[in-house]
């Protein structure tokens, strides 16, 4: 019996979940031109189509979108996708 055995499966899963949470990021995209539910749905659809974006939350009153992504997403890809459907990206934070 070795004292340097591999950790039990539960410990491996726990470590994986912690590491997975570290790589999630939130970004806020400020967009001009969104006015209605149709605009909201178009923005959600285009952002959800970008690889790595896991959750999209559009706020029409604040004219912004909060996205949850795994890993790093190129801001140029986000901006290009949103502007292709007719909206103006003011800032991404």
Biopython code that builds the backbone (N, CA, C, O; Angstrom):
import numpy as np
from Bio.PDB.StructureBuilder import StructureBuilder

atoms = [
    (1, "UNK", "N", (0.849, -1.188, 0.000)),
    (1, "UNK", "CA", (0.000, 0.000, 0.000)),
    (1, "UNK", "C", (0.882, 1.235, 0.000)),
    (1, "UNK", "O", (1.763, 1.366, 0.850)),
    (2, "UNK", "N", (0.659, 2.131, -0.931)),
    (2, "UNK", "CA", (1.464, 3.334, -1.070)),
    (2, "UNK", "C", (0.781, 4.515, -0.375)),
    (2, "UNK", "O", (-0.442, 4.653, -0.425)),
    (3, "UNK", "N", (1.573, 5.353, 0.263)),
    (3, "UNK", "CA", (1.021, 6.558, 0.892)),
    (3, "UNK", "C", (0.768, 7.651, -0.140)),
    (3, "UNK", "O", (0.125, 8.652, 0.174)),
    (4, "UNK", "N", (1.256, 7.479, -1.357)),
    (4, "UNK", "CA", (1.064, 8.465, -2.430)),
    (4, "UNK", "C", (0.063, 7.958, -3.459)),
    (4, "UNK", "O", (0.287, 8.098, -4.661)),
    (5, "UNK", "N", (-1.015, 7.383, -3.010)),
    (5, "UNK", "CA", (-2.024, 6.871, -3.943)),
    (5, "UNK", "C", (-2.829, 8.034, -4.526)),
    (5, "UNK", "O", (-2.788, 9.156, -4.022)),
    (6, "UNK", "N", (-3.548, 7.738, -5.581)),
    (6, "UNK", "CA", (-4.377, 8.777, -6.196)),
    (6, "UNK", "C", (-5.542, 9.121, -5.277)),
    (6, "UNK", "O", (-6.034, 8.265, -4.541)),
    (7, "UNK", "N", (-5.982, 10.381, -5.323)),
    (7, "UNK", "CA", (-7.085, 10.791, -4.454)),
    (7, "UNK", "C", (-8.374, 10.065, -4.833)),
    (7, "UNK", "O", (-8.533, 9.642, -5.978)),
    (8, "UNK", "N", (-9.269, 9.923, -3.902)),
    (8, "UNK", "CA", (-10.548, 9.287, -4.207)),
    (8, "UNK", "C", (-11.312, 10.073, -5.267)),
    (8, "UNK", "O", (-11.064, 11.261, -5.476)),
    (9, "UNK", "N", (-12.225, 9.406, -5.921)),
    (9, "UNK", "CA", (-12.987, 10.009, -7.011)),
    (9, "UNK", "C", (-13.748, 11.264, -6.551)),
    (9, "UNK", "O", (-13.807, 12.246, -7.291)),
    (10, "UNK", "N", (-14.321, 11.247, -5.356)),
    (10, "UNK", "CA", (-15.063, 12.412, -4.862)),
    (10, "UNK", "C", (-14.155, 13.639, -4.785)),
    (10, "UNK", "O", (-14.586, 14.745, -5.113)),
    (11, "UNK", "N", (-12.918, 13.460, -4.360)),
    (11, "UNK", "CA", (-11.981, 14.573, -4.274)),
    (11, "UNK", "C", (-11.633, 15.102, -5.662)),
    (11, "UNK", "O", (-11.515, 16.312, -5.854)),
    (12, "UNK", "N", (-11.468, 14.201, -6.629)),
    (12, "UNK", "CA", (-11.171, 14.623, -7.998)),
    (12, "UNK", "C", (-12.326, 15.445, -8.567)),
    (12, "UNK", "O", (-12.102, 16.467, -9.215)),
    (13, "UNK", "N", (-13.554, 15.003, -8.326)),
    (13, "UNK", "CA", (-14.725, 15.731, -8.827)),
    (13, "UNK", "C", (-14.794, 17.102, -8.171)),
    (13, "UNK", "O", (-15.061, 18.093, -8.851)),
    (14, "UNK", "N", (-14.563, 17.180, -6.880)),
    (14, "UNK", "CA", (-14.590, 18.451, -6.157)),
    (14, "UNK", "C", (-13.554, 19.416, -6.727)),
    (14, "UNK", "O", (-13.857, 20.588, -6.949)),
    (15, "UNK", "N", (-12.338, 18.933, -6.966)),
    (15, "UNK", "CA", (-11.287, 19.791, -7.540)),
    (15, "UNK", "C", (-11.699, 20.287, -8.921)),
    (15, "UNK", "O", (-11.462, 21.446, -9.260)),
    (16, "UNK", "N", (-12.319, 19.412, -9.724)),
    (16, "UNK", "CA", (-12.758, 19.790, -11.053)),
    (16, "UNK", "C", (-13.808, 20.903, -10.978)),
    (16, "UNK", "O", (-13.751, 21.863, -11.746)),
    (17, "UNK", "N", (-14.760, 20.773, -10.060)),
    (17, "UNK", "CA", (-15.810, 21.786, -9.930)),
    (17, "UNK", "C", (-15.233, 23.130, -9.515)),
    (17, "UNK", "O", (-15.673, 24.168, -10.008)),
    (18, "UNK", "N", (-14.261, 23.127, -8.622)),
    (18, "UNK", "CA", (-13.616, 24.378, -8.211)),
    (18, "UNK", "C", (-12.894, 25.005, -9.391)),
    (18, "UNK", "O", (-13.040, 26.203, -9.632)),
    (19, "UNK", "N", (-12.127, 24.229, -10.126)),
    (19, "UNK", "CA", (-11.401, 24.762, -11.283)),
    (19, "UNK", "C", (-12.368, 25.263, -12.348)),
    (19, "UNK", "O", (-12.108, 26.280, -12.991)),
    (20, "UNK", "N", (-13.466, 24.570, -12.538)),
    (20, "UNK", "CA", (-14.444, 24.980, -13.533)),
    (20, "UNK", "C", (-15.034, 26.342, -13.167)),
    (20, "UNK", "O", (-15.231, 27.179, -14.047)),
    (21, "UNK", "N", (-15.316, 26.576, -11.900)),
    (21, "UNK", "CA", (-15.864, 27.862, -11.471)),
    (21, "UNK", "C", (-14.876, 28.997, -11.686)),
    (21, "UNK", "O", (-15.284, 30.112, -12.010)),
    (22, "UNK", "N", (-13.597, 28.740, -11.514)),
    (22, "UNK", "CA", (-12.573, 29.769, -11.680)),
    (22, "UNK", "C", (-12.559, 30.281, -13.116)),
    (22, "UNK", "O", (-12.323, 31.468, -13.341)),
    (23, "UNK", "N", (-12.804, 29.412, -14.088)),
    (23, "UNK", "CA", (-12.701, 29.796, -15.489)),
    (23, "UNK", "C", (-13.952, 30.475, -16.033)),
    (23, "UNK", "O", (-13.947, 30.960, -17.165)),
    (24, "UNK", "N", (-15.015, 30.517, -15.248)),
    (24, "UNK", "CA", (-16.209, 31.233, -15.707)),
    (24, "UNK", "C", (-15.985, 32.726, -15.538)),
    (24, "UNK", "O", (-15.452, 33.176, -14.524)),
    (25, "UNK", "N", (-16.390, 33.476, -16.527)),
    (25, "UNK", "CA", (-16.231, 34.927, -16.487)),
    (25, "UNK", "C", (-17.548, 35.597, -16.811)),
    (25, "UNK", "O", (-18.375, 35.061, -17.548)),
    (26, "UNK", "N", (-17.725, 36.759, -16.255)),
    (26, "UNK", "CA", (-18.867, 37.585, -16.604)),
    (26, "UNK", "C", (-18.372, 38.818, -17.341)),
    (26, "UNK", "O", (-17.398, 39.450, -16.932)),
    (27, "UNK", "N", (-19.052, 39.154, -18.430)),
    (27, "UNK", "CA", (-18.746, 40.366, -19.169)),
    (27, "UNK", "C", (-20.044, 41.129, -19.356)),
    (27, "UNK", "O", (-21.105, 40.533, -19.545)),
    (28, "UNK", "N", (-19.954, 42.441, -19.303)),
    (28, "UNK", "CA", (-21.115, 43.289, -19.557)),
    (28, "UNK", "C", (-20.888, 44.021, -20.873)),
    (28, "UNK", "O", (-19.858, 44.663, -21.079)),
    (29, "UNK", "N", (-21.872, 43.910, -21.756)),
    (29, "UNK", "CA", (-21.805, 44.549, -23.070)),
    (29, "UNK", "C", (-22.869, 45.646, -23.097)),
    (29, "UNK", "O", (-24.049, 45.383, -22.865)),
    (30, "UNK", "N", (-22.447, 46.857, -23.379)),
    (30, "UNK", "CA", (-23.365, 47.988, -23.474)),
    (30, "UNK", "C", (-23.708, 48.198, -24.944)),
    (30, "UNK", "O", (-22.822, 48.381, -25.780)),
    (31, "UNK", "N", (-25.020, 48.169, -25.254)),
    (31, "UNK", "CA", (-25.481, 48.155, -26.645)),
    (31, "UNK", "C", (-26.521, 49.242, -26.868)),
    (31, "UNK", "O", (-27.463, 49.380, -26.089)),
    (32, "UNK", "N", (-26.345, 50.014, -27.937)),
    (32, "UNK", "CA", (-27.353, 50.990, -28.364)),
    (32, "UNK", "C", (-28.250, 50.353, -29.414)),
    (32, "UNK", "O", (-27.797, 49.567, -30.246)),
    (33, "UNK", "N", (-29.534, 50.705, -29.360)),
    (33, "UNK", "CA", (-30.459, 50.269, -30.402)),
    (33, "UNK", "C", (-31.455, 49.215, -29.949)),
    (33, "UNK", "O", (-32.420, 48.947, -30.665)),
    (34, "UNK", "N", (-31.255, 48.609, -28.786)),
    (34, "UNK", "CA", (-32.208, 47.607, -28.295)),
    (34, "UNK", "C", (-33.395, 48.337, -27.680)),
    (34, "UNK", "O", (-33.225, 49.163, -26.783)),
    (35, "UNK", "N", (-34.617, 48.027, -28.171)),
    (35, "UNK", "CA", (-35.789, 48.739, -27.671)),
    (35, "UNK", "C", (-36.942, 47.823, -27.276)),
    (35, "UNK", "O", (-37.797, 48.227, -26.489)),
    (36, "UNK", "N", (-36.986, 46.611, -27.797)),
    (36, "UNK", "CA", (-38.161, 45.774, -27.580)),
    (36, "UNK", "C", (-37.756, 44.312, -27.362)),
    (36, "UNK", "O", (-36.578, 43.959, -27.416)),
    (37, "UNK", "N", (-38.761, 43.481, -27.117)),
    (37, "UNK", "CA", (-38.510, 42.057, -26.895)),
    (37, "UNK", "C", (-37.910, 41.392, -28.133)),
    (37, "UNK", "O", (-37.112, 40.461, -28.014)),
    (38, "UNK", "N", (-38.290, 41.864, -29.311)),
    (38, "UNK", "CA", (-37.721, 41.299, -30.542)),
    (38, "UNK", "C", (-36.223, 41.580, -30.603)),
    (38, "UNK", "O", (-35.442, 40.701, -30.966)),
    (39, "UNK", "N", (-35.820, 42.793, -30.250)),
    (39, "UNK", "CA", (-34.391, 43.146, -30.203)),
    (39, "UNK", "C", (-33.671, 42.249, -29.200)),
    (39, "UNK", "O", (-32.585, 41.737, -29.471)),
    (40, "UNK", "N", (-34.290, 42.070, -28.046)),
    (40, "UNK", "CA", (-33.714, 41.238, -26.990)),
    (40, "UNK", "C", (-33.480, 39.813, -27.493)),
    (40, "UNK", "O", (-32.412, 39.239, -27.279)),
    (41, "UNK", "N", (-34.485, 39.252, -28.160)),
    (41, "UNK", "CA", (-34.354, 37.883, -28.664)),
    (41, "UNK", "C", (-33.269, 37.766, -29.723)),
    (41, "UNK", "O", (-32.547, 36.770, -29.755)),
    (42, "UNK", "N", (-33.140, 38.769, -30.594)),
    (42, "UNK", "CA", (-32.107, 38.728, -31.634)),
    (42, "UNK", "C", (-30.712, 38.763, -31.021)),
    (42, "UNK", "O", (-29.823, 38.024, -31.445)),
    (43, "UNK", "N", (-30.522, 39.635, -30.009)),
    (43, "UNK", "CA", (-29.226, 39.746, -29.346)),
    (43, "UNK", "C", (-28.901, 38.445, -28.601)),
    (43, "UNK", "O", (-27.779, 37.945, -28.682)),
    (44, "UNK", "N", (-29.883, 37.902, -27.877)),
    (44, "UNK", "CA", (-29.670, 36.638, -27.171)),
    (44, "UNK", "C", (-29.270, 35.530, -28.130)),
    (44, "UNK", "O", (-28.338, 34.771, -27.863)),
    (45, "UNK", "N", (-29.978, 35.441, -29.243)),
    (45, "UNK", "CA", (-29.712, 34.380, -30.219)),
    (45, "UNK", "C", (-28.302, 34.471, -30.786)),
    (45, "UNK", "O", (-27.603, 33.461, -30.873)),
    (46, "UNK", "N", (-27.879, 35.669, -31.172)),
    (46, "UNK", "CA", (-26.558, 35.810, -31.788)),
    (46, "UNK", "C", (-25.445, 35.566, -30.761)),
    (46, "UNK", "O", (-24.421, 34.969, -31.093)),
    (47, "UNK", "N", (-25.637, 36.021, -29.522)),
    (47, "UNK", "CA", (-24.601, 35.811, -28.506)),
    (47, "UNK", "C", (-24.533, 34.351, -28.074)),
    (47, "UNK", "O", (-23.447, 33.828, -27.824)),
    (48, "UNK", "N", (-25.677, 33.696, -27.986)),
    (48, "UNK", "CA", (-25.676, 32.268, -27.635)),
    (48, "UNK", "C", (-25.020, 31.413, -28.714)),
    (48, "UNK", "O", (-24.600, 30.289, -28.443)),
    (49, "UNK", "N", (-24.930, 31.931, -29.918)),
    (49, "UNK", "CA", (-24.305, 31.165, -31.005)),
    (49, "UNK", "C", (-22.774, 31.225, -30.957)),
    (49, "UNK", "O", (-22.108, 30.470, -31.664)),
    (50, "UNK", "N", (-22.216, 32.107, -30.139)),
    (50, "UNK", "CA", (-20.757, 32.229, -30.032)),
    (50, "UNK", "C", (-20.232, 31.135, -29.115)),
    (50, "UNK", "O", (-20.698, 30.974, -27.987)),
    (51, "UNK", "N", (-19.263, 30.393, -29.609)),
    (51, "UNK", "CA", (-18.675, 29.288, -28.852)),
    (51, "UNK", "C", (-18.041, 29.799, -27.563)),
    (51, "UNK", "O", (-17.231, 30.726, -27.590)),
    (52, "UNK", "N", (-18.410, 29.195, -26.433)),
    (52, "UNK", "CA", (-17.843, 29.573, -25.150)),
    (52, "UNK", "C", (-18.780, 30.396, -24.279)),
    (52, "UNK", "O", (-18.573, 30.497, -23.070)),
    (53, "UNK", "N", (-19.815, 30.989, -24.886)),
    (53, "UNK", "CA", (-20.796, 31.743, -24.105)),
    (53, "UNK", "C", (-21.847, 30.767, -23.604)),
    (53, "UNK", "O", (-22.472, 30.047, -24.382)),
    (54, "UNK", "N", (-22.031, 30.757, -22.282)),
    (54, "UNK", "CA", (-22.924, 29.786, -21.654)),
    (54, "UNK", "C", (-24.255, 30.373, -21.209)),
    (54, "UNK", "O", (-25.242, 29.645, -21.118)),
    (55, "UNK", "N", (-24.305, 31.655, -20.934)),
    (55, "UNK", "CA", (-25.537, 32.269, -20.458)),
    (55, "UNK", "C", (-25.572, 33.726, -20.904)),
    (55, "UNK", "O", (-24.555, 34.419, -20.862)),
    (56, "UNK", "N", (-26.748, 34.189, -21.332)),
    (56, "UNK", "CA", (-26.919, 35.561, -21.803)),
    (56, "UNK", "C", (-28.117, 36.169, -21.082)),
    (56, "UNK", "O", (-29.197, 35.579, -21.056)),
    (57, "UNK", "N", (-27.922, 37.354, -20.495)),
    (57, "UNK", "CA", (-29.008, 38.046, -19.806)),
    (57, "UNK", "C", (-29.091, 39.480, -20.326)),
    (57, "UNK", "O", (-28.205, 40.296, -20.074)),
    (58, "UNK", "N", (-30.174, 39.774, -21.057)),
    (58, "UNK", "CA", (-30.356, 41.093, -21.671)),
    (58, "UNK", "C", (-31.230, 41.960, -20.770)),
    (58, "UNK", "O", (-32.276, 41.517, -20.295)),
    (59, "UNK", "N", (-30.791, 43.203, -20.539)),
    (59, "UNK", "CA", (-31.564, 44.172, -19.769)),
    (59, "UNK", "C", (-31.873, 45.352, -20.686)),
    (59, "UNK", "O", (-31.000, 46.171, -20.972)),
    (60, "UNK", "N", (-33.118, 45.433, -21.142)),
    (60, "UNK", "CA", (-33.501, 46.497, -22.073)),
    (60, "UNK", "C", (-33.461, 47.878, -21.422)),
    (60, "UNK", "O", (-33.102, 48.860, -22.072)),
    (61, "UNK", "N", (-33.827, 47.958, -20.146)),
    (61, "UNK", "CA", (-33.845, 49.261, -19.459)),
    (61, "UNK", "C", (-32.444, 49.865, -19.355)),
    (61, "UNK", "O", (-32.269, 51.067, -19.552)),
    (62, "UNK", "N", (-31.450, 49.035, -19.045)),
    (62, "UNK", "CA", (-30.072, 49.513, -18.905)),
    (62, "UNK", "C", (-29.297, 49.462, -20.212)),
    (62, "UNK", "O", (-28.153, 49.909, -20.279)),
    (63, "UNK", "N", (-29.921, 48.917, -21.249)),
    (63, "UNK", "CA", (-29.282, 48.758, -22.568)),
    (63, "UNK", "C", (-27.949, 48.011, -22.468)),
    (63, "UNK", "O", (-26.941, 48.401, -23.057)),
    (64, "UNK", "N", (-27.991, 46.913, -21.691)),
    (64, "UNK", "CA", (-26.778, 46.106, -21.581)),
    (64, "UNK", "C", (-27.110, 44.620, -21.561)),
    (64, "UNK", "O", (-28.259, 44.213, -21.391)),
    (65, "UNK", "N", (-26.072, 43.842, -21.737)),
    (65, "UNK", "CA", (-26.177, 42.387, -21.723)),
    (65, "UNK", "C", (-25.057, 41.856, -20.852)),
    (65, "UNK", "O", (-23.902, 42.254, -21.004)),
    (66, "UNK", "N", (-25.395, 40.959, -19.942)),
    (66, "UNK", "CA", (-24.375, 40.283, -19.140)),
    (66, "UNK", "C", (-24.252, 38.874, -19.684)),
    (66, "UNK", "O", (-25.235, 38.139, -19.783)),
    (67, "UNK", "N", (-23.026, 38.509, -20.037)),
    (67, "UNK", "CA", (-22.794, 37.155, -20.540)),
    (67, "UNK", "C", (-21.885, 36.402, -19.574)),
    (67, "UNK", "O", (-20.987, 36.973, -18.956)),
    (68, "UNK", "N", (-22.146, 35.109, -19.465)),
    (68, "UNK", "CA", (-21.282, 34.217, -18.701)),
    (68, "UNK", "C", (-20.570, 33.353, -19.719)),
    (68, "UNK", "O", (-21.205, 32.698, -20.546)),
    (69, "UNK", "N", (-19.251, 33.353, -19.656)),
    (69, "UNK", "CA", (-18.486, 32.564, -20.622)),
    (69, "UNK", "C", (-17.436, 31.736, -19.903)),
    (69, "UNK", "O", (-16.958, 32.083, -18.824)),
    (70, "UNK", "N", (-17.101, 30.633, -20.544)),
    (70, "UNK", "CA", (-16.037, 29.782, -20.030)),
    (70, "UNK", "C", (-14.776, 30.121, -20.802)),
    (70, "UNK", "O", (-14.747, 30.056, -22.031)),
    (71, "UNK", "N", (-13.747, 30.479, -20.074)),
    (71, "UNK", "CA", (-12.497, 30.859, -20.726)),
    (71, "UNK", "C", (-12.589, 32.261, -21.289)),
    (71, "UNK", "O", (-13.520, 33.009, -20.992)),
    (72, "UNK", "N", (-11.637, 32.595, -22.083)),
    (72, "UNK", "CA", (-11.540, 33.936, -22.667)),
    (72, "UNK", "C", (-12.241, 33.958, -24.016)),
    (72, "UNK", "O", (-12.030, 33.075, -24.848)),
    (73, "UNK", "N", (-13.071, 34.962, -24.228)),
    (73, "UNK", "CA", (-13.762, 35.166, -25.505)),
    (73, "UNK", "C", (-13.236, 36.476, -26.084)),
    (73, "UNK", "O", (-13.135, 37.480, -25.380)),
    (74, "UNK", "N", (-12.908, 36.454, -27.354)),
    (74, "UNK", "CA", (-12.417, 37.665, -28.009)),
    (74, "UNK", "C", (-13.537, 38.704, -28.090)),
    (74, "UNK", "O", (-14.612, 38.429, -28.624)),
    (75, "UNK", "N", (-13.277, 39.892, -27.556)),
    (75, "UNK", "CA", (-14.273, 40.955, -27.574)),
    (75, "UNK", "C", (-14.624, 41.377, -28.992)),
    (75, "UNK", "O", (-15.754, 41.787, -29.255)),
    (76, "UNK", "N", (-13.663, 41.280, -29.909)),
    (76, "UNK", "CA", (-13.938, 41.623, -31.311)),
    (76, "UNK", "C", (-15.001, 40.700, -31.902)),
    (76, "UNK", "O", (-15.824, 41.143, -32.703)),
    (77, "UNK", "N", (-14.994, 39.415, -31.514)),
    (77, "UNK", "CA", (-16.006, 38.468, -32.005)),
    (77, "UNK", "C", (-17.395, 38.846, -31.503)),
    (77, "UNK", "O", (-18.378, 38.771, -32.240)),
    (78, "UNK", "N", (-17.458, 39.254, -30.241)),
    (78, "UNK", "CA", (-18.732, 39.670, -29.658)),
    (78, "UNK", "C", (-19.247, 40.916, -30.380)),
    (78, "UNK", "O", (-20.402, 40.972, -30.802)),
    (79, "UNK", "N", (-18.374, 41.906, -30.512)),
    (79, "UNK", "CA", (-18.754, 43.172, -31.144)),
    (79, "UNK", "C", (-19.209, 42.946, -32.590)),
    (79, "UNK", "O", (-20.230, 43.486, -33.014)),
    (80, "UNK", "N", (-18.462, 42.162, -33.326)),
    (80, "UNK", "CA", (-18.788, 41.900, -34.728)),
    (80, "UNK", "C", (-20.152, 41.218, -34.858)),
    (80, "UNK", "O", (-20.955, 41.590, -35.714)),
    (81, "UNK", "N", (-20.411, 40.222, -34.009)),
    (81, "UNK", "CA", (-21.682, 39.486, -34.071)),
    (81, "UNK", "C", (-22.865, 40.399, -33.782)),
    (81, "UNK", "O", (-23.879, 40.329, -34.476)),
    (82, "UNK", "N", (-22.755, 41.246, -32.776)),
    (82, "UNK", "CA", (-23.855, 42.142, -32.401)),
    (82, "UNK", "C", (-24.057, 43.210, -33.468)),
    (82, "UNK", "O", (-25.194, 43.542, -33.801)),
    (83, "UNK", "N", (-22.982, 43.743, -34.000)),
    (83, "UNK", "CA", (-23.111, 44.801, -35.007)),
    (83, "UNK", "C", (-23.607, 44.266, -36.340)),
    (83, "UNK", "O", (-24.194, 45.017, -37.119)),
    (84, "UNK", "N", (-23.388, 42.986, -36.622)),
    (84, "UNK", "CA", (-23.903, 42.372, -37.855)),
    (84, "UNK", "C", (-25.422, 42.347, -37.884)),
    (84, "UNK", "O", (-26.020, 42.355, -38.960)),
    (85, "UNK", "N", (-26.055, 42.316, -36.715)),
    (85, "UNK", "CA", (-27.523, 42.288, -36.685)),
    (85, "UNK", "C", (-28.120, 43.681, -36.472)),
    (85, "UNK", "O", (-29.319, 43.813, -36.225)),
    (86, "UNK", "N", (-27.285, 44.719, -36.568)),
    (86, "UNK", "CA", (-27.792, 46.082, -36.607)),
    (86, "UNK", "C", (-27.747, 46.894, -35.326)),
    (86, "UNK", "O", (-28.385, 47.943, -35.245)),
    (87, "UNK", "N", (-27.014, 46.439, -34.331)),
    (87, "UNK", "CA", (-26.904, 47.188, -33.087)),
    (87, "UNK", "C", (-25.488, 47.724, -32.922)),
    (87, "UNK", "O", (-24.548, 47.232, -33.547)),
    (88, "UNK", "N", (-25.349, 48.736, -32.074)),
    (88, "UNK", "CA", (-24.037, 49.356, -31.853)),
    (88, "UNK", "C", (-23.509, 48.952, -30.470)),
    (88, "UNK", "O", (-24.161, 49.184, -29.451)),
    (89, "UNK", "N", (-22.323, 48.348, -30.456)),
    (89, "UNK", "CA", (-21.674, 48.027, -29.185)),
    (89, "UNK", "C", (-20.912, 49.255, -28.726)),
    (89, "UNK", "O", (-20.001, 49.723, -29.407)),
    (90, "UNK", "N", (-21.294, 49.780, -27.554)),
    (90, "UNK", "CA", (-20.676, 50.977, -27.009)),
    (90, "UNK", "C", (-19.435, 50.618, -26.199)),
    (90, "UNK", "O", (-18.404, 51.282, -26.301)),
    (91, "UNK", "N", (-19.542, 49.557, -25.392)),
    (91, "UNK", "CA", (-18.430, 49.162, -24.516)),
    (91, "UNK", "C", (-18.614, 47.723, -24.071)),
    (91, "UNK", "O", (-19.729, 47.203, -24.028)),
    (92, "UNK", "N", (-17.493, 47.090, -23.740)),
    (92, "UNK", "CA", (-17.507, 45.746, -23.166)),
    (92, "UNK", "C", (-16.594, 45.786, -21.948)),
    (92, "UNK", "O", (-15.427, 46.166, -22.041)),
    (93, "UNK", "N", (-17.139, 45.391, -20.814)),
    (93, "UNK", "CA", (-16.356, 45.378, -19.573)),
    (93, "UNK", "C", (-16.406, 44.015, -18.939)),
    (93, "UNK", "O", (-15.807, 43.802, -17.885)),
]
sb = StructureBuilder()
sb.init_structure("model")
sb.init_model(0)
sb.init_chain("A")
sb.init_seg("    ")
for serial, (resi, resn, name, xyz) in enumerate(atoms, 1):
    if name == "N":
        sb.init_residue(resn, " ", resi, " ")
    sb.init_atom(name, np.array(xyz, "f"), 0.0, 1.0, " ", f" {name:<3s}", serial, name[0])
structure = sb.get_structure()
